[in-house]
Amino acid sequence: MKKVIVLSCNTGQGHNSCAEAIKEYLEGRGIRCDVRDALDFVSKGFDWFVSQGHTFMYKHIPAFFGWGYRYNESHPALLEKGSPMYRVLTSGETRMYKFLLEGGYDTVICTHVFPAITLTGLMERYSLPVKTALVATDYTCHPGTESTAVDKYFIPCQSLAEGFRSCVRFPERVAATGIPVREEFWRRQDKTDAKRALGIGESNRHLLMMCGSMGCGPMVKLLYEISKKLPENMEVTVICGTNRRLYKKLVRRYRSNSRIHAVGYTEEVSAYMDSADLYLTKPGGISVTEAAAKELPMVFIDAVSGCEKYNLEFFTDIGAAVTDTSIPVLAEKCIKLLTAGDRLERMRRALLEYDQPNGAERIFDELSR
């Protein structure tokens, strides 16, 4: 590899975060790497429509978002070759071909199935000597993957290999590499030092709450239930991300409570994870992979469903996370876990035994062969 392009898609920040993690690692190895939103090759209008539509459904009508994902799973023809959506996505293949050719790229990595479909159409129509790959950013095979044909399919772990092989045209091309996350999540600061740096009581248990970069889900209700029973030796930090409305509401409501901290958009998520004893979050593919790299036990909010349902099942099945559909029960579970050090330690050990691979490093090794 000498020059790599990572094609992402603005349907949630996770795909972009994965792309940036790959870029960070490759550039650290001296390889030129660029990241591009692949839907732009179809049209700027289509890119805007998909991005804004995804964000609106994710934040305001998550049940409909989950229904749409399940419908897509049960109707694979929606993304099969010749379908209306397939034709839309491959309408950008000529623009993508010219971009790759003029850019001199020798490797193309996709972090979403949409650009992989466009790339598949391109490779069937044009001759282009490049290596191609699709990286799974969740612990399941996304609908539409069966309509792609790339050189490598990089998946989260070996235990999921059979499921992924059953939904691709070339099972032998599947490689268990892990999901790429930024290098900072592979470094762990001493918990006491991290708490001190962030203004958390060094001897206090610390619950970190975060529900995606958009701050979606029942965060206000959950925090209310937790605050009613929060012991004196526990603190809670809520990272609201880009959701300024949520941030302002929490600041107004809890400004007099020194054990509850509302944080807006921050670049210090890694440090907050280092300081945390427990992580309450929705099971987005990248956020749970970051927490797993930190060996941080998790409690899951089933806020969106869709592909996140499989992430939830994966980590609860290995004993690294718990969940519930009831907000009061979730709040109670968080408090009980924070007072039960032995249970937290078992959850942490489950993540240690999982032995998650460094995705970006393994992908580099696979593509360098």
C-alpha positions in Angstrom: 0.0 0.0 0.0 1.2 3.5 -0.9 -2.0 5.6 -1.2 -5.3 4.6 0.4 -8.8 6.1 0.2 -11.3 5.3 2.9 -14.9 5.7 1.7 -17.3 6.5 4.5 -21.0 7.5 4.6 -22.8 10.1 6.8 -25.3 7.6 8.2 -24.2 8.0 11.8 -20.8 9.1 13.2 -19.6 5.5 13.7 -18.7 4.9 10.1 -16.7 8.2 10.0 -15.0 7.4 13.3 -13.9 4.0 11.9 -12.6 5.7 8.8 -10.6 8.2 10.8 -9.1 5.4 13.0 -7.9 3.6 9.9 -6.5 6.9 8.5 -4.7 7.6 11.8 -3.0 4.2 11.9 -2.0 4.1 8.3 -0.5 7.6 8.4 1.4 6.5 11.5 2.9 3.8 9.3 3.9 6.4 6.7 1.1 5.6 4.2 -0.9 8.4 2.5 -4.6 8.0 3.4 -7.6 10.1 2.6 -11.2 9.9 3.8 -14.2 10.7 1.5 -17.9 10.7 1.9 -18.9 8.2 -0.8 -22.5 9.3 -1.2 -21.2 12.6 -2.7 -20.3 10.5 -5.8 -24.0 9.9 -6.3 -25.0 13.5 -5.9 -24.8 16.2 -3.2 -28.6 16.2 -2.9 -28.7 12.5 -2.3 -25.9 12.7 0.2 -27.8 15.5 2.1 -31.1 13.6 2.0 -29.6 10.3 3.4 -27.6 12.1 6.1 -30.4 14.3 7.3 -33.0 11.6 7.0 -30.9 9.2 9.1 -30.2 11.8 11.7 -33.9 12.8 12.0 -35.1 9.2 12.4 -32.3 8.3 14.7 -33.1 11.2 17.1 -36.8 11.6 16.8 -38.4 8.3 15.6 -36.0 5.5 16.6 -38.7 2.9 16.6 -39.3 3.6 12.9 -35.5 3.5 12.3 -35.4 0.0 13.9 -38.4 -1.1 11.9 -36.8 0.0 8.7 -33.6 -1.9 9.5 -35.6 -5.1 10.2 -37.6 -4.7 7.0 -34.4 -4.3 5.0 -33.0 -7.5 6.7 -36.1 -9.5 5.7 -36.3 -8.0 2.2 -32.7 -8.4 0.8 -34.0 -7.7 -2.8 -34.1 -4.0 -1.8 -30.4 -3.7 -2.3 -29.9 -6.5 -4.9 -28.4 -5.8 -8.3 -31.0 -4.2 -10.5 -33.1 -2.8 -7.6 -33.9 0.9 -7.6 -31.6 1.5 -4.6 -28.8 -0.4 -6.2 -29.2 1.6 -9.4 -29.1 4.9 -7.4 -25.9 3.9 -5.6 -24.1 2.6 -8.7 -25.1 5.8 -10.6 -22.0 7.3 -9.0 -19.6 4.6 -10.2 -18.2 6.7 -13.1 -17.5 9.7 -10.9 -15.9 7.4 -8.3 -13.8 5.7 -11.0 -12.4 9.0 -12.3 -11.7 10.1 -8.7 -9.8 7.0 -7.8 -7.9 7.0 -11.1 -6.9 10.7 -10.9 -6.0 10.3 -7.2 -3.6 7.4 -7.9 -5.0 5.3 -5.1 -3.9 1.6 -4.9 -6.3 0.6 -2.0 -9.9 1.4 -1.4 -11.5 0.6 2.0 -15.2 1.1 2.7 -16.6 1.5 6.2 -20.3 1.3 5.0 -22.1 -1.1 2.6 -23.3 1.8 0.4 -19.9 2.8 -0.9 -19.0 -0.9 -1.2 -22.0 -1.4 -3.6 -20.9 1.6 -5.7 -17.4 0.2 -5.7 -18.7 -3.2 -6.8 -20.5 -1.7 -9.8 -17.4 0.3 -10.7 -15.1 -2.8 -10.6 -17.6 -4.7 -12.8 -17.6 -1.9 -15.4 -14.0 -0.6 -15.4 -10.6 -2.1 -15.1 -8.9 -0.6 -12.1 -5.9 -2.3 -10.4 -6.7 -1.6 -6.7 -7.2 -3.7 -3.6 -10.7 -3.3 -2.2 -12.2 -4.0 1.3 -15.3 -3.5 3.4 -15.0 -3.0 7.2 -18.0 -4.1 9.4 -18.7 -1.4 12.0 -21.2 -3.5 13.9 -21.3 -7.0 15.3 -23.5 -8.3 12.5 -23.5 -8.4 8.7 -25.4 -5.4 7.4 -28.2 -5.8 4.8 -26.8 -5.3 1.3 -23.4 -6.9 2.0 -24.4 -9.8 -0.2 -24.6 -7.4 -3.1 -20.9 -6.4 -2.8 -17.8 -8.1 -4.2 -14.6 -6.8 -2.7 -11.2 -8.4 -2.0 -11.5 -8.5 1.8 -14.3 -8.4 4.4 -13.0 -7.3 7.8 -15.2 -8.4 10.7 -15.2 -7.8 14.4 -14.1 -11.3 15.7 -13.7 -14.9 14.8 -16.8 -16.1 16.7 -19.0 -14.1 14.2 -17.2 -15.5 11.1 -19.7 -18.1 10.2 -22.6 -15.6 10.1 -20.6 -13.2 8.0 -19.5 -15.9 5.6 -23.1 -16.9 5.0 -24.0 -13.4 3.7 -21.1 -12.7 1.3 -20.5 -14.0 -2.2 -16.9 -15.1 -1.4 -16.7 -16.6 2.1 -13.0 -17.2 1.9 -12.4 -13.4 1.8 -13.7 -12.9 5.3 -11.0 -12.0 7.9 -11.5 -11.4 11.6 -9.6 -8.3 12.4 -11.6 -6.3 14.9 -13.3 -3.0 14.4 -10.8 -0.1 14.1 -10.9 2.6 16.8 -8.5 5.5 17.4 -5.2 4.7 19.0 -6.1 6.7 22.2 -8.6 4.0 23.1 -5.9 1.4 23.2 -4.0 3.5 25.8 -5.2 3.4 29.4 -4.5 6.1 31.9 -4.5 5.1 35.6 -8.1 5.4 36.9 -7.2 7.5 39.9 -5.2 9.9 37.8 -8.0 10.2 35.3 -10.5 11.0 38.0 -8.3 13.6 39.5 -7.7 15.3 36.1 -11.5 15.4 35.4 -12.5 16.6 38.8 -14.0 13.3 40.0 -13.6 12.2 43.6 -10.7 9.8 43.6 -12.4 7.4 46.0 -15.8 7.7 44.4 -17.4 5.3 41.9 -17.9 6.9 38.6 -20.8 6.3 36.1 -20.2 7.6 32.6 -23.4 8.2 30.5 -23.2 8.8 26.8 -25.8 8.0 24.1 -24.0 8.6 20.8 -22.5 11.8 19.3 -26.1 13.2 19.0 -27.0 12.6 22.7 -30.2 10.6 21.8 -32.2 8.2 23.9 -34.0 8.6 27.3 -31.0 10.3 29.0 -33.1 12.8 31.0 -35.4 10.1 32.4 -32.5 7.8 33.2 -30.5 10.4 34.9 -33.6 11.4 37.0 -34.0 7.9 38.2 -30.4 7.5 39.0 -30.2 10.8 40.8 -33.0 9.8 43.2 -30.9 6.9 44.5 -27.4 8.1 44.0 -25.2 7.2 47.0 -22.8 9.8 48.5 -19.8 7.9 47.2 -20.9 7.9 43.5 -20.7 10.5 40.7 -22.2 10.6 37.3 -20.9 12.3 34.1 -23.3 12.7 31.2 -21.6 13.5 27.8 -24.3 15.2 25.6 -22.3 15.4 22.4 -23.7 17.8 19.9 -27.1 17.8 21.6 -26.9 21.4 23.1 -30.6 21.3 24.2 -29.9 18.2 26.3 -26.8 19.9 27.8 -28.6 23.1 28.7 -31.4 21.1 30.3 -29.1 19.0 32.5 -27.0 22.0 33.5 -30.1 23.9 34.7 -31.6 20.9 36.5 -28.4 19.6 38.3 -26.2 22.7 38.7 -26.6 22.5 42.5 -25.7 18.8 42.6 -21.9 18.4 42.8 -22.0 14.7 42.0 -23.7 15.1 38.6 -21.7 16.6 35.8 -23.1 17.6 32.4 -20.5 17.8 29.6 -21.2 19.1 26.0 -19.2 18.1 23.0 -15.7 17.0 24.1 -12.6 15.5 22.6 -11.8 13.8 26.0 -14.1 10.7 25.7 -11.1 8.4 26.1 -10.1 10.1 29.4 -13.7 10.0 30.7 -13.7 6.2 29.9 -10.4 5.8 31.8 -12.0 7.5 34.8 -15.2 5.5 34.7 -16.1 2.4 36.6 -19.2 1.7 34.5 -20.5 3.0 31.1 -24.2 3.5 30.4 -24.7 3.8 26.7 -26.6 2.8 23.6 -24.8 -0.1 21.9 -23.4 1.7 18.8 -20.7 -0.4 17.1 -17.8 2.0 17.6 -18.7 3.2 21.1 -18.9 -0.3 22.5 -15.7 -1.3 20.7 -14.0 1.7 22.3 -15.2 0.7 25.7 -14.2 -2.9 25.1 -10.7 -1.7 24.3 -10.7 0.1 27.7 -12.0 -3.1 29.4 -14.9 -0.9 30.7 -18.1 -2.8 31.8 -21.3 -1.6 30.2 -25.0 -1.1 30.7 -27.0 -0.8 27.5 -29.9 1.4 26.6 -31.9 -0.2 23.8 -32.6 3.2 22.2 -32.6 2.6 18.5 -32.5 -1.2 17.9 -31.6 -2.0 14.3 -28.0 -3.3 14.0 -27.4 -2.1 17.6 -29.5 -5.0 18.8 -26.7 -7.4 17.6 -24.0 -5.3 19.4 -26.1 -5.5 22.6 -26.5 -9.3 22.3 -22.8 -9.9 21.6 -21.6 -8.1 24.7 -24.4 -9.3 27.0 -23.8 -12.9 25.8 -20.1 -12.7 26.8 -20.9 -11.3 30.2 -19.4 -7.8 29.6 -22.7 -5.9 29.7 -26.3 -5.9 31.1 -29.5 -4.3 29.8 -33.2 -3.9 30.4 -36.2 -2.3 28.7 -37.3 -0.5 31.9 -35.7 2.9 32.7 -36.2 2.5 36.5 -34.7 -1.0 36.3 -31.7 0.2 34.3 -31.1 2.9 36.8 -31.3 0.4 39.6 -28.9 -2.0 37.8 -26.3 0.8 37.4 -26.3 1.6 41.1 -26.2 -2.0 42.2 -23.3 -2.7 39.8 -21.3 0.3 41.2 -21.7 -1.0 44.7 -20.8 -4.6 43.7 -17.1 -4.5 42.9 -16.9 -8.3 42.4 -19.6 -8.2 39.6 -17.8 -5.3 37.8 -14.6 -7.2 38.0 -16.2 -10.3 36.4 -17.5 -8.0 33.6 -14.1 -6.5 33.1 -12.5 -10.0 33.0 -15.0 -11.0 30.3 -13.7 -8.2 28.1 -10.1 -9.2 28.9 -10.9 -12.8 27.9 -12.6 -11.6 24.7 -9.1 -10.3 23.7 -10.4 -7.8 21.2 -7.9 -7.4 18.3 -6.6 -3.9 17.3 -8.7 -3.5 14.1 -6.6 -0.9 12.3 -3.4 -2.8 12.9 -4.8 -6.1 11.8 -6.3 -4.6 8.6 -2.9 -3.1 7.8 -1.3 -6.5 8.2 -4.0 -8.2 6.0 -3.7 -5.6 3.2 0.1 -5.6 3.2 0.3 -9.3 2.3 
